[in-house]
Amino acid sequence: MADASAIQEHMEVIGADGVHVGTVDKVEGDRIKLTKKDSGAEVVEGEGSHSGHHHYISLGLVADVEGDQVRLSATGANAVLFEEEENEG
């Protein structure tokens, strides 16, 4: 796991394949809180259970922090499967 203290607000979170997964809102405990914009908040109300709230990525998935990017050990598609809802954890 990479150094969590290096993760800063507004960094891009990308999968091992370079695919955009989200944008860091902040680190909370052992998870990265993604901005609502990357958590489906733009979905039309009533058309998705993932809209309007934050999602989280476990720090255990972080492979590296370089420049303004947080690179995960999972691909973008797989990382989304590991996202946690706001009330989980």
C-alpha positions in Angstrom: 0.0 0.0 0.0 1.3 3.5 -0.9 1.7 6.3 1.7 -1.8 7.5 2.4 -0.5 10.9 3.6 0.6 11.6 0.0 -3.0 11.5 -1.1 -4.5 15.0 -1.5 -7.8 16.5 -2.3 -8.7 16.7 -6.0 -6.2 14.0 -7.1 -7.4 11.8 -9.9 -7.9 8.2 -9.0 -7.1 5.8 -11.9 -7.2 2.1 -12.3 -4.1 0.0 -13.1 -5.1 0.3 -16.7 -5.1 4.1 -16.6 -9.0 4.4 -16.6 -10.5 7.3 -14.5 -12.2 5.9 -11.4 -12.9 9.1 -9.5 -11.5 12.2 -7.9 -10.4 12.4 -4.3 -12.6 14.4 -1.9 -10.5 13.4 1.1 -9.1 10.4 3.0 -11.3 9.1 5.8 -9.7 6.4 8.0 -8.7 3.6 5.7 -10.7 4.8 2.7 -10.6 7.4 0.0 -13.8 9.4 -0.2 -14.6 10.2 -3.9 -16.3 13.4 -4.9 -20.0 13.1 -5.5 -19.4 14.1 -9.1 -17.6 10.8 -9.6 -20.2 8.9 -7.5 -23.1 9.1 -9.9 -24.5 12.4 -8.4 -25.2 13.6 -11.9 -27.6 10.8 -12.6 -31.2 12.0 -12.9 -33.0 11.6 -9.6 -34.8 8.3 -9.3 -32.7 6.7 -12.1 -29.9 5.0 -10.1 -29.2 3.9 -6.6 -25.7 5.3 -6.7 -26.7 9.0 -7.2 -26.4 11.7 -4.7 -23.9 10.3 -2.2 -20.2 9.6 -1.9 -18.4 6.4 -2.7 -15.3 5.1 -1.1 -12.2 3.2 -2.3 -10.2 1.2 0.2 -6.6 2.4 0.7 -5.7 -1.3 0.4 -6.3 -0.9 -3.4 -3.8 2.0 -3.8 -0.7 0.8 -5.6 1.1 4.2 -6.0 0.7 7.9 -5.6 2.5 9.9 -8.3 2.1 13.5 -9.3 -1.6 14.3 -9.1 -2.8 10.7 -9.5 -3.6 7.9 -7.2 -3.1 4.6 -9.1 -5.0 1.5 -8.0 -3.8 -2.1 -8.1 -7.1 -3.0 -9.8 -8.3 -2.0 -13.3 -10.8 0.8 -13.5 -13.7 -1.7 -14.2 -12.7 -3.9 -11.3 -12.1 -1.0 -8.9 -15.7 0.2 -9.3 -16.8 -3.3 -8.1 -14.8 -2.6 -4.9 -16.4 0.8 -4.2 -18.2 1.1 -0.9 -21.3 3.1 -0.2 -21.3 6.1 2.2 -22.8 4.1 5.0 -20.6 1.0 4.7 -17.3 0.4 6.3 
